[in-house]
Amino acid sequence: MWLLVLQRIFLDFLLHIVYFPVWWFTVGAKQTLFSCFHKIQQVNTSLAPGLWLKNMFVPMYGQTDFQGRLLSILMRFVNTVFRSIALLFSIFFILLFFVIWLVFPLFVVWMGSASLLL
C-alpha cells in the first residue's frame, strides 16, 4: 500500500515539475497580466487625474472672485500634472514587474546553467 502511495506522490510531483513552465507562461502570465491591469485601474481610481482635469475651472471653496479662480486653476493644474506623472510611473513599474515576472524563470535557468559551467 505504501509503495502505491509513494509512486502516486512521486508521479504527481514529476507532473507538476513538467507542467510548471507551461503554466507559468500561459495561465500564470494571463492571471498576472489581469492583476497588473486591475492594479493600474486601482491606481488610476486613487490618483484620478482625469477628475482633477474635469474640475479644472470649477472654483475651489466657492470663491468666485478672480484671485480665487486663478488660484483654483493653478492648484488643480499642478495637482493634475503631478498626479499624471505619478500614474505614468506607476504604470511603468507595474508593467516592469510583469516583464520581470515573465523573465524570472529564464533567468534562474540561465544562472543555474552558468554555475554548472564554472
C-alpha positions in Angstrom: 0.0 0.0 0.0 2.7 2.5 0.9 4.6 1.7 -2.3 1.5 2.6 -4.3 1.0 5.9 -2.4 4.7 6.8 -2.8 4.6 6.1 -6.5 1.5 8.3 -6.9 3.1 11.1 -5.0 6.3 10.8 -7.0 4.4 10.8 -10.3 2.3 13.8 -9.2 5.5 15.6 -8.2 7.1 14.9 -11.6 4.0 16.1 -13.5 3.9 19.3 -11.5 7.5 20.0 -12.3 6.9 19.3 -16.0 3.7 21.4 -16.1 5.1 24.4 -14.2 6.8 26.1 -17.1 3.7 25.6 -19.3 1.5 27.1 -16.5 3.9 30.0 -15.9 3.9 31.2 -19.5 0.2 30.6 -20.2 -2.3 30.6 -17.4 0.0 32.2 -14.9 1.0 35.0 -17.3 -2.6 35.7 -18.1 -3.6 35.9 -14.4 -0.6 38.2 -13.7 -1.4 40.4 -16.6 -5.1 40.7 -15.4 -3.8 41.5 -11.9 -1.5 44.2 -13.4 -4.4 45.8 -15.3 -6.5 45.7 -12.1 -3.7 47.4 -10.2 -3.4 50.1 -12.9 -7.2 50.7 -12.6 -6.9 50.9 -8.8 -4.0 53.5 -9.1 -6.0 55.5 -11.7 -9.0 55.5 -9.4 -6.9 56.5 -6.4 -5.0 59.3 -8.2 -7.8 60.4 -10.5 -6.0 62.9 -12.7 -9.0 62.9 -15.1 -11.3 64.1 -12.3 -8.9 66.9 -11.4 -8.8 67.9 -15.1 -12.5 67.7 -15.4 -13.0 70.2 -12.5 -10.1 72.5 -13.6 -12.3 75.6 -14.0 -14.6 75.0 -11.0 -13.8 77.5 -8.3 -12.4 75.9 -5.1 -14.3 76.6 -1.8 -16.9 78.6 -3.8 -14.6 81.6 -4.2 -15.9 83.1 -7.5 -13.6 86.2 -7.5 -10.7 86.5 -9.8 -8.0 85.6 -7.3 -10.0 82.6 -6.1 -10.5 81.3 -9.7 -6.9 81.9 -10.6 -5.6 80.1 -7.5 -8.0 77.2 -8.1 -6.9 76.8 -11.7 -3.2 76.9 -10.8 -3.6 74.4 -7.9 -5.7 72.0 -9.9 -3.2 72.2 -12.9 -0.2 71.5 -10.6 -2.2 68.7 -8.9 -3.2 67.2 -12.3 0.4 67.3 -13.6 1.9 65.6 -10.6 -0.9 63.0 -10.4 -0.5 62.2 -14.1 3.3 61.8 -13.6 2.7 59.5 -10.6 0.2 57.5 -12.7 2.7 57.1 -15.5 5.4 56.0 -13.1 3.0 53.5 -11.5 2.1 52.1 -14.9 5.7 51.8 -15.8 6.7 50.0 -12.6 3.6 47.7 -12.8 4.5 46.7 -16.4 8.1 46.3 -15.4 7.0 43.9 -12.7 5.1 41.9 -15.3 8.1 41.7 -17.6 10.4 40.7 -14.7 7.8 38.1 -13.7 7.9 36.6 -17.2 11.7 36.6 -17.5 12.4 35.3 -13.9 12.3 31.6 -14.7 14.5 32.0 -17.7 17.0 34.0 -15.6 17.0 31.3 -12.9 17.7 28.6 -15.6 20.4 30.7 -17.2 22.1 31.4 -13.9 21.9 27.7 -13.0 23.4 26.6 -16.2 26.1 29.3 -15.9 27.0 28.0 -12.4 27.3 24.4 -13.8 29.8 25.6 -16.3 32.1 27.0 -13.6 
